[in-house]
Amino acid sequence: MAEYSNLEKVRLEKLRKLQDLGIDPYPRKVDLSQSIQEAVNAFSAGENEEDPEPIQSTLAGRIRSIRTMGKSPLPILKTDRKDPAVFQIQ
């Protein structure tokens, strides 16, 4: 049986928690709601409104890193496009 490092144990526990919630951490297919640029434009347009409607987007890519700024984690998402995108998770 394999011996896992502490980091591997933490990652496996996070994987199990996602699976327990019914989330497939490695989906074979994702239906994108819009491109990253379209999502950025929608969020930017909503910032100018007094009472903006909530915006939901389904995007796909690889999280290259996460910048933690206070209580707001900012993942850097790399897609098949050349420029990475930064998103705020709420």
C-alpha positions as CSV (number, residue, x, y, z in Angstrom):
1,M,0.0,0.0,0.0
2,A,1.3,3.5,-0.9
3,E,2.4,5.9,1.8
4,Y,1.0,9.4,1.2
5,S,2.6,12.6,2.2
6,N,0.6,15.1,4.3
7,L,0.0,17.2,1.2
8,E,-1.3,14.2,-0.7
9,K,-3.6,13.3,2.2
10,V,-5.1,16.8,2.2
11,R,-5.7,16.7,-1.5
12,L,-7.3,13.3,-1.3
13,E,-9.6,14.5,1.5
14,K,-10.6,17.6,-0.6
15,L,-11.3,15.2,-3.5
16,R,-13.5,13.0,-1.3
17,K,-15.4,16.0,0.0
18,L,-16.2,17.2,-3.6
19,Q,-17.3,13.7,-4.5
20,D,-19.5,13.5,-1.4
21,L,-21.3,16.7,-2.5
22,G,-22.0,15.0,-5.9
23,I,-19.4,17.1,-7.8
24,D,-17.4,15.4,-10.4
25,P,-13.9,17.1,-10.0
26,Y,-12.8,15.9,-13.4
27,P,-15.8,16.2,-15.7
28,R,-15.5,14.8,-19.2
29,K,-17.5,17.6,-20.8
30,V,-18.6,21.2,-19.7
31,D,-21.2,23.2,-21.4
32,L,-19.8,26.7,-21.5
33,S,-22.4,29.5,-21.1
34,Q,-20.1,32.1,-22.7
35,S,-16.5,33.0,-23.5
36,I,-14.3,34.5,-20.8
37,Q,-14.4,37.9,-22.7
38,E,-18.2,37.8,-22.8
39,A,-18.3,37.1,-19.0
40,V,-15.9,39.9,-18.3
41,N,-18.0,42.3,-20.4
42,A,-21.2,41.2,-18.6
43,F,-19.6,41.8,-15.2
44,S,-18.2,45.1,-16.3
45,A,-21.6,46.3,-17.6
46,G,-23.2,45.2,-14.3
47,E,-20.7,47.4,-12.3
48,N,-22.2,50.5,-13.8
49,E,-25.8,49.7,-12.8
50,E,-27.2,50.8,-9.5
51,D,-28.9,47.5,-8.6
52,P,-27.3,44.9,-11.0
53,E,-28.8,41.5,-11.6
54,P,-26.7,38.6,-10.4
55,I,-24.6,37.1,-13.3
56,Q,-23.8,33.4,-13.5
57,S,-21.3,32.0,-15.9
58,T,-20.0,28.5,-16.6
59,L,-16.3,28.8,-17.7
60,A,-13.7,26.1,-18.1
61,G,-9.9,26.2,-17.8
62,R,-7.1,25.3,-15.5
63,I,-6.6,27.2,-12.3
64,R,-2.9,28.1,-12.5
65,S,-2.8,29.9,-9.1
66,I,-4.9,31.6,-6.5
67,R,-4.1,35.0,-5.2
68,T,-5.6,35.5,-1.7
69,M,-6.3,39.2,-1.1
70,G,-8.0,39.5,2.3
71,K,-11.2,37.5,2.2
72,S,-11.3,37.5,-1.7
73,P,-9.5,34.6,-3.4
74,L,-8.7,35.5,-7.0
75,P,-8.0,32.4,-9.1
76,I,-6.0,32.8,-12.3
77,L,-7.7,30.8,-14.9
78,K,-5.8,29.7,-18.0
79,T,-7.8,28.6,-21.1
80,D,-6.9,27.8,-24.6
81,R,-6.7,31.6,-25.2
82,K,-3.3,33.3,-24.7
83,D,-4.3,35.6,-21.9
84,P,-5.1,34.3,-18.4
85,A,-8.2,35.7,-16.6
86,V,-8.6,36.6,-13.0
87,F,-12.0,36.0,-11.3
88,Q,-13.4,36.8,-7.9
89,I,-15.2,34.0,-6.2
90,Q,-18.2,34.8,-4.1
